[in-house]
Amino acid sequence: MSQSKPTPVRSMLLMTAGLWLLVFVLYTLRSLASELPFWPQIPPRFLSCVGGALISVGLYLLLRPHEHRNLRVQLMLAFALSLLGGLADALMSYQISQWLTPELLPRSNEPFIIRTTLNAQSYSWVFLTWCIVYLMFGYSRRLRDNEIRLLETQALAADAQNRMLRYQINPHFLFNTLNALSSLVLHKRNDRAEQMLMALSSFLRYSLARSPDELVPLNEEAKAQEEYLRIEQARFGERLTFVNHVASDVGRVEVPSLILQPLVENAVKYAVAPSAAPVTIEIAARRREDGCVEIEVLDDGAGIALADPGLGVGLENVRRRLEVVYGGRASFTHGPREPRGFAARLVLPANGKT
């Protein structure tokens, strides 16, 4: 039976408990050399360590929202929080000792704030150690997660590329393309036939030239889909038109290669193929106010049955690729348009993958 992987919270709790147990043992051993009674020191020291563990959990809650920031920023924040944690633990330890064993408190003429600050130094080193170990574990975990996402990205992207490469040997695709070329040549429409050959060449070249896990400029990805749609126009004629509305300021933004292919393929299969009326497929992209890039594949067909299993495979492939490439920083939505048609919308960070 496989064992479940410990969660980050569980790992943090185990690390916290282990560290403060070690602190309790070390301080207890050190008290053996003290002139003060040994056993009365145990309860306040134990409660102080428990309090230190609770403060460490509080530091975790403060550090966690910043775990994706620059390491220098995290270290500066950890140092500041360690000082505050040490001061809080020193104050708490003093109150516990005053409550349980006031007779063991040292007699001194130094002001209370000075004594507390000096005691806080030793506690601050414990909290700083905890913070550094926590940051090291967090960095290691994120590095491991990124490696896993990279492997998943490569596998999913390879699958997407294989779906595209099928068109090289798909007899229906080749038959329709070659039949359209033959008809154009027969009717001496040589210019149109040459355009068709160039579109087929560009489409197949794009499928072979790109690595499966490569990020490509949005302009190139949209251009490849235009070549695919030009080839499909040989099959559907005037029933298929397409437009490219990629804004100039987002054309160089990098996106996963072939990410639009399943969406365009679905639009052709479910909107154009069953329709006797002309259908327009549109690829649109713009930069949003929050800095993200919004990409849409739209059609004005009669609509798509979302329950169709073939449609679900293509959409799920897009969703999974976005998840493993961007780690939750991207979103994918789809659904019917008003008054008719279907829309698939991707929202991607403009600064690339994680």
N, C-alpha and C positions, 0 to 999 in steps of 0.2 A: 504494500500500500504506500503510495507516494505521500510525502509529508507536505503540508501547506507551507508556503513561504511566509516568514514573519512580516507583518505590516510595519511601515515606518514608525507608527505610534507605539506598537509593541516593542520594537527594537529600542526606541528612545526610553521607554519605561524600564526595560531591563538594564540598559546602560546607566540610567540614573540611579536605580536601586543598587547596582554593583559598585558604582563610584562612591556613593555615600556610605555604604557598608564598609568599604575600604577606609574611608575617612574616620568612621567611628572606631574601627579596630586600631588604626594608627594612633589616634588621639588617646584611646584607652591605654595602649601600651606605653605611650609617653607619660601618662599620669602615674605609672608605677614608680617613676623616679621622683615624683613630686612629694613634698612633705605633707600635703593635704591628705585627709582620709580618702581611701580608694573608692569604696562602695558608694558613698553618697554622691560621687561625681558621675556615676553611670546614668541615672535617670535624666538629669538635665542635658547631658551630652547626647543621649539617645534622642530626646525630643528635639534638640537642636539640629541633629542630622536629618530627622524626619522633616523638620521645617525647611532645611536646605534642599531636600528632594522636592518638596512642593514648590519652592521658589524656582528650582530648575525647570519644572513643568511650565511655570509661568514664562521663563525665558524661552522655552520651546515655542510657546504660543506667539511670542513677540518676534522670534527669528524666522518662523516658518513662512510668513508672507513674503520674506525677502530672499528666499533660497535660490531664486533664479537671477538675482542681481549680481553685479561684479563682485569677485572674491574680496577685493580690497574693501568695498563697502560693507560686506558681511563681517570682515574681521574688525573693522572700526566699530560697527554696531555691537559685536560680541564683546569687545573690550569695555565699551561704555556700560553695557548691561551687566558685565561681571562686577564692575565697581558698585553699581546700584544693588546688585544681588548680595555682594559682600556686606555692604552697609546694612541692608535689611536683615540679613542673617545675624550680624553682630548685635543689632538692637533686639532681635527676637531672643537670642541666646542670653543676653543680659536680663531681659524680663523673666525668662524661664528660671534662670539661676536665682534671681531675686525672689521669685515665688516659691521655689522648692528648697533651695539651700542658700539663704542669704548669709549664713555664717561663713560660707566658703568664698564669698566675693572678696577680692583683694582690697585692702585699705590703701587709698592713695589720695594725695592732695591735688592730683591732676584733674582738670575740668572733665566732666562727663563726656563731652563731645570729642575731646582729644583721646580719651581712653577708648571710646567706641570706634573712632577712626583707625586707631592702631590695631584693634582687634579685627576690624573689617579687612585689613590687608591680607591676613591669612585666609579668610573665607573667600576673598576675591580671586585668589589664585586657584582655589578649587572650582569656582564657577567658570573662570577662564579656561581651565583644563576641560571642563564639561563642554563648553561652547566649541572649542577647537575640535574635540572628538566628534561632537554632533555634526559640525560642518564637514569633517572628513568623511563620515559615514554618508552624509547627504550627497556630497560630491561623487563618492563611489557609486551610490545608488543611481544617480542621474546618468553617470557615465555608462553604467550597465544597461539602463533603460534605453539610452540613445543607441547603444549597439544592437539591442534587440529590435528597436524600431527600424534601424538601418537594414537589418536582415529581412524584416517583414516587408520593408519598402522595396528591396531588390526582388523579393519573390513576387509581390503583387505587380510591380512594374513589368517584370518579365512576363507575367501572365497577360498583362494588357498588351504588351508588344506582340506576344504570340497570337492574340486575337486579331491584331492588325495584319500580321504576316500571313494569316490564313487566306487573305484575299489574293495572295500570289498563286495559290493552288486551288482556290474555291472555284469549281467549274461554272457555277451560276454567275459569279461575279465576272470571271473571264469571258464567259460566253456572251453575256450582255454587252460587255465593253467591246469585244471583237466584232460582234454583230453590228453594233452601232457604228464602229469604224468602217466596216465593210459597206454599210449603207451610205455613209458619207462619201466614201470613195466612188461608189457606183453612181451616185448622183453628182459626181465631180465637185463636191464641196471640200476641196483639198485643204483650204485654210482651216475649216472646222475640224477636219480629221487630224491636222497637225496639232491643233490646240488640245484635242483629246489625248493624243499620244504624249504630249508634253505634260498634261495633268497626270496621266498614269505613271509616267516616269518620275515626276516629282513626288508623287504619293508613295511609290515603292522605295525611292531613294531615302525619303525621310524615315520610313519604317526600319531601314537597315543602318542608317548613319548614327542613330542616337542610342546611347547606352540606356538600359532599362531604368536605372536609378538616377538618370541625369535630369537636372533642371534646365529648362529651355526658356528663351524669351517668349512672352505671350504672343507677340507678333508671328513668330515662327510656328507656334502651335496652331494659331488661328489660320495661318496660310495653309498648313497641311490639311486642315479640315475643309478649306475651300477647294483644294485639289480633289479631295474625296467627293465632295458634293458636285463638282464639275463632271466627274466620272458618272455619278448617279444620274446626272441630267441626261446622259445618253439613254438611260432606261426610261425615265419619266417625262422627258421633254419639257413642255411648257407647264406641266403639273408641278414642277419643282423650281423654285427660285430661292436665292439666298442673298443675304446682305451681311457685311462685316462692319460692325460699329465699335471697334476697339479704339478707345480714346488715345490720342497721341502721347499723353503723359503716363500711360501705363503699358505701352507696347514693349518696353524693355524689362518689365517686371518678370521675374523668373517663376515658372510654374512647372509641376511635374509633367514630364513628357507623356503624351497620349492621354492626358487626363480628360480632354473633351471628347475623345473618340467614342466612348460608349454613349454619351449624351446625344451626339449628332447621329450616330447609328440608330438609336432609339427613335429619334425624330423622323428619320427616313422610313424606318420599318413600320412605326405605329401611326404616323400622321400622314405621310405622303402616299405610301403604298396602297392603303385601303380607300383613298379618296379619289373621286373623279374630278373634283374641283382643284384649282391651283392652290398650292400650299407654299408659304414662305417660311424658310428657316433663317433665323437671325442669331449671330454671335455678337454679343455686346459686352463691353467691359468699361468700367469707369472707376475712378478713385473716390472713395467715400470720405465724408468729413472726419471720420476717426482714423484716416490714414490707410485703412485696409482697401483691398482691391475687390470689387464685385464683378463677377463674370456670369453671364447668363446665356443659355441656349434656349431659344424661344421658337415656337411654331404656332401657326394659326389654323391647325387642322381641326378635325371634328372632335378631337379628344382622345385620351388614352385610358384604357382599362387598367387601373393600378394593380389589379389582382393578377395580371398576366405574369407568369413566372419568368419569362424571358426578360421582361422589363426590369423585374426586381434584381436579377443577376447583375445587369449593367449598372444600376444605381447603387447597389451594395458595394460593387467593386470600387466605384468612385468614392463612396463614403469611407471605406476602409483605407484606401490610399491616402486620403486627406488626413485621417486620424494618425497613421503611422509616420507620415512625413512631417506634419505640423504639430503633433502632440496635443491636440485639443484646441489649438489657436485658430483653426479654420472651421467653417460651418458649411453644411450642404443641405439645401431644402429644395423641394420640388412639389408640383401640384398643378391643377388646372388653372387656366387663365380665363379672364372675363373679357369679352363675351364667349370666346372659344379658344381652344388651343391648349398648349402645355408649356410649362416653364420649369427649367432646372437652374438653380442659382448657387454659385460657389462664392464664398467670402474668404479671401486668403490674406494673410499678413504680407505687407509689401516688402519686408526685409528677409523673406525666404524661410527655409525650414529651421527647426530647432537644432 
